[in-house]
Amino acid sequence: MASVAAAAGVAGKRRTGVLALYKATLKQARLLPHEKVDSTLDSVRRGYKDSMGITDEEEITAAIKDGFGRLGYLRTVTPRIDNRARRAQSQHKTKYVIRGEQFVKGGVA
């Protein structure tokens, strides 16, 4: 009985890890250029859906390794976002406040 409970615990941890890998892969795919997002998301979803019925331990391990490989590839091909440039842009934005019925540049409401 203890071995069944232990096996269930391992399966639960594996499932949690696979779901985290799935979410990370989807999140990374959404960062791709706009024209590649939909096809990549479909490919990721289809791959995980096709792998749901695997019961052989070796095949499961191979599928998880493949998932990590795909995530690594997506991280490699995803363009980087330069946060310093983004911060600099946001600091130079003109801020407007509505005072009465008019937009007023800067200031506090």
C-alpha positions in Angstrom: 0.0 0.0 0.0 2.9 2.4 0.8 4.4 1.9 -2.7 1.1 2.9 -4.3 1.0 6.0 -2.3 4.6 6.8 -3.1 4.0 6.2 -6.8 1.0 8.6 -6.6 3.1 11.2 -4.9 5.8 11.0 -7.6 3.1 11.1 -10.3 1.6 14.2 -8.7 5.0 16.0 -8.5 5.7 15.0 -12.1 2.3 16.3 -13.2 2.9 19.6 -11.4 6.3 19.9 -13.1 4.9 19.2 -16.5 2.2 21.7 -16.1 4.8 24.3 -15.0 6.8 23.5 -18.1 3.7 23.8 -20.3 2.8 27.2 -18.8 6.4 28.5 -19.2 6.5 27.3 -22.8 3.2 29.0 -23.6 4.4 32.2 -21.9 7.6 32.2 -23.9 5.8 31.5 -27.2 3.6 34.6 -26.6 6.8 36.7 -26.6 7.6 35.7 -30.2 7.0 38.2 -33.1 3.3 38.6 -33.8 3.2 36.6 -37.0 4.7 33.5 -35.3 2.7 33.4 -32.1 -0.5 31.6 -33.2 1.3 28.8 -35.1 3.8 28.3 -32.2 1.0 28.2 -29.6 -0.9 25.7 -31.7 2.2 23.5 -32.1 2.9 23.6 -28.3 -0.7 22.7 -27.4 -0.9 19.9 -30.0 2.4 18.4 -28.7 1.3 18.3 -25.1 -2.2 17.0 -26.1 -0.6 14.2 -28.1 1.6 13.3 -25.2 -1.1 13.0 -22.6 -1.8 9.3 -23.3 1.8 8.2 -22.8 2.2 5.6 -20.0 5.7 4.2 -20.6 8.2 5.7 -18.1 10.9 6.0 -20.8 8.6 7.7 -23.2 7.4 10.1 -20.5 11.0 11.0 -19.6 11.8 11.5 -23.3 8.7 13.7 -23.7 9.7 15.9 -20.7 13.2 16.3 -22.1 11.8 17.2 -25.5 9.6 19.8 -23.7 12.6 21.4 -22.0 14.4 21.4 -25.3 11.5 23.2 -27.0 11.4 25.7 -24.2 15.2 26.3 -24.5 14.8 26.8 -28.3 12.0 29.3 -27.8 14.1 31.2 -25.3 16.9 31.3 -27.9 14.8 32.6 -30.8 12.7 35.0 -28.9 13.9 38.6 -29.4 15.1 40.3 -26.2 13.3 43.3 -24.9 15.7 46.0 -23.7 14.2 47.0 -20.4 16.6 50.0 -20.1 15.3 51.5 -23.3 11.7 50.9 -22.2 12.4 52.6 -18.8 14.0 55.6 -20.6 11.0 55.9 -22.9 8.5 55.8 -20.0 10.4 58.6 -18.1 10.1 60.9 -21.1 6.3 60.5 -21.6 4.2 63.5 -21.1 1.6 63.1 -18.4 -1.8 64.6 -18.6 -4.4 65.2 -15.8 -8.0 66.0 -16.2 -8.8 69.2 -14.3 -12.4 70.2 -14.6 -13.3 69.4 -18.2 -9.8 70.0 -19.7 -6.6 68.0 -20.1 -3.7 69.7 -18.3 -0.1 68.8 -19.0 1.6 67.4 -15.9 0.7 68.2 -12.4 -1.4 66.4 -9.8 -5.2 66.0 -10.0 
